[in-house]
Amino acid sequence: MSSPSLLLEDQLCFRFYTVVRLITRLYQPHLDRLGLTYPQYLVLLVLWEQDGVPLSHIVDRLGLNTNTLTPLLKRLEAAGFVTRMRGTVDSRQVILCLTPQAKALREEAEDIPSLFSSKLRDAGCAEGELSALREQLDHLISRLETLTQSAGV
């Protein structure tokens, strides 16, 4: 028999993994109609907030490394949603810009967050509960970022 610390049901990380998997599953039908994967949607969310940003901005916002983002961005470019250009001041810098097609896609995507929130409310989650959860997660993320930075990972 495993020690209690190695039981799956004792793992906080497994709960987060399960939550992410289920959230992605709920988003997927809406993203399928847009022709996007969930990670592509996250990149577009960043670019819809601010267009024409360096790759490093997306790396920072999403907490992903360039090795993860590069193939994803190539697929977004091939699908006609983004263009990648070299910086004018520093040619080593990659600047990401939305295409007109991606700008138009924003209008189609605007209902996704409210549809997701509506599903959660239909499942019995009160708005106050969701706001409190958002705050708790922000606090946890901040603590985890501090831990990873101090550990050098």
C-alpha positions in Angstrom: 0.0 0.0 0.0 1.3 3.5 -0.9 1.9 6.0 1.8 -0.9 8.6 2.1 1.3 11.3 0.4 1.5 9.2 -2.8 -2.2 8.5 -3.1 -3.7 10.1 -6.2 -6.7 11.6 -4.2 -4.2 13.3 -1.9 -2.6 15.2 -4.7 -3.5 18.9 -5.1 -1.7 19.0 -8.5 -4.1 16.3 -9.8 -7.1 18.4 -8.9 -5.6 21.3 -10.9 -4.8 19.0 -13.8 -8.4 17.8 -13.8 -9.9 21.3 -13.6 -7.7 22.4 -16.6 -8.7 19.3 -18.6 -12.5 19.9 -17.9 -12.3 23.6 -18.6 -10.6 22.9 -21.9 -13.2 20.4 -22.8 -16.0 22.9 -22.1 -14.3 25.5 -24.2 -13.5 23.2 -27.1 -16.9 23.2 -29.0 -16.8 27.0 -29.1 -13.1 27.0 -30.2 -13.8 24.3 -32.8 -16.3 26.6 -34.6 -13.5 29.2 -34.7 -10.9 26.7 -35.9 -8.7 27.2 -32.8 -7.1 25.1 -30.1 -7.2 26.4 -26.5 -3.5 27.5 -26.5 -4.1 29.4 -29.8 -7.1 31.0 -28.2 -4.9 32.2 -25.3 -2.4 33.7 -27.7 -5.2 35.5 -29.6 -6.6 36.8 -26.3 -3.2 38.5 -25.6 -3.1 39.9 -29.1 -6.7 41.1 -29.0 -5.7 43.1 -25.9 -2.6 44.6 -27.5 -1.7 44.0 -31.1 1.9 44.2 -32.5 3.8 43.0 -29.5 7.1 41.2 -29.3 7.1 37.5 -28.7 8.6 38.1 -25.3 5.3 39.8 -24.3 3.3 36.7 -25.1 5.9 34.6 -23.3 5.5 36.7 -20.2 1.7 36.9 -20.3 1.2 33.2 -20.8 4.1 31.9 -18.9 5.2 29.7 -21.8 8.6 29.4 -23.3 9.5 30.2 -26.9 10.0 26.5 -27.7 6.4 25.9 -26.9 5.1 29.1 -28.6 7.0 28.9 -31.9 5.2 25.9 -33.4 1.8 27.3 -32.1 2.5 30.6 -33.8 3.6 29.0 -37.0 0.2 27.2 -37.1 -1.6 30.5 -36.3 0.3 32.1 -39.1 -0.4 29.3 -41.6 -4.1 29.6 -40.6 -4.0 33.3 -41.5 -4.5 34.7 -38.0 -1.1 36.3 -37.3 2.0 37.6 -39.0 5.5 37.4 -37.6 7.9 40.2 -38.4 11.4 41.2 -37.4 11.7 44.2 -35.1 12.8 47.4 -36.8 15.0 48.5 -33.9 16.3 45.0 -33.1 16.1 42.5 -35.9 16.4 39.6 -33.4 13.1 40.5 -32.0 9.9 38.9 -33.4 6.8 41.1 -33.5 3.4 39.4 -33.7 0.5 41.2 -35.4 -3.1 40.2 -36.0 -4.4 39.8 -39.5 -7.7 41.3 -40.5 -9.1 37.7 -40.3 -8.0 37.4 -36.7 -9.5 40.8 -35.9 -12.8 39.7 -37.4 -12.6 36.5 -35.4 -12.6 38.5 -32.2 -16.2 39.4 -32.7 -17.1 35.7 -33.1 -15.2 34.9 -29.9 -16.6 37.6 -27.7 -19.4 35.4 -26.4 -17.1 32.5 -25.2 -16.3 33.9 -21.7 -20.0 34.6 -20.9 -21.0 31.2 -22.3 -18.5 29.5 -20.0 -19.6 31.6 -17.0 -23.2 30.8 -17.8 -22.5 27.1 -17.8 -20.8 27.4 -14.4 -23.8 29.3 -13.0 -26.1 26.7 -14.4 -24.0 24.1 -12.5 -24.7 25.9 -9.3 -21.7 28.3 -9.0 -22.7 31.7 -7.7 -21.0 34.8 -9.1 -19.5 35.6 -5.7 -18.1 32.1 -5.5 -16.4 32.5 -8.9 -15.0 35.9 -7.9 -13.6 34.5 -4.7 -12.1 31.6 -6.5 -10.5 33.9 -9.1 -8.9 35.9 -6.2 -7.7 32.7 -4.4 -6.2 31.4 -7.6 -4.5 34.8 -8.3 -3.0 34.6 -4.8 -1.8 31.0 -5.3 -0.3 31.8 -8.7 1.6 34.7 -7.1 3.0 32.4 -4.4 3.9 29.7 -6.8 5.7 32.2 -9.1 7.7 33.4 -6.1 8.6 29.8 -5.2 9.6 28.9 -8.7 11.7 32.1 -9.1 13.5 31.5 -5.7 14.1 27.9 -6.7 15.4 28.9 -10.1 12.9 26.8 -12.1 
